[in-house]
Amino acid sequence: PDQRRKEGILLKKCFGETIQWHDRTVVATLEGLLFARPEADQVIDYIPLLEITSIIRVDQEKDDKPAKTITVSNEDPPSAFVIRTAIEGHNNGKAYYLDAGTEAAAESWILDL
């Protein structure tokens, strides 16, 4: 049986020499959040749901961010949100910045997760 609870194309903020937003197919299942490139079916990243410590809109994070966090740019869209993971978990405390395209879509993803 298909365990997909939600699926869509979101932009994922990628940090490197430059900061870029890349399209990702995101699938929420009962166990986790899976990421793939839109043109491929192969999972390239995974967040176990039990290891998500917080999900917050990026504009709210600017007011209440931990001391050790990547600086949030004023250029982040209002439809962006951040998923933080457990330090001792699979993703070692990584923060995932995602953009759902609209504020309503962002709220929908936040509530569904």
Secondary structure, DSSP 8 states (H G I E B T S, - for coil): ----SEEEEEEEEEESSSEEEEEEEEEE-SSEEEEE-TT--SEEEEEEGGGEEEEEEHHHHTTS--SSS----TTS-TTEEEEEE-TTSTTTT-EEEEE-SSHHHHHHHHHH-
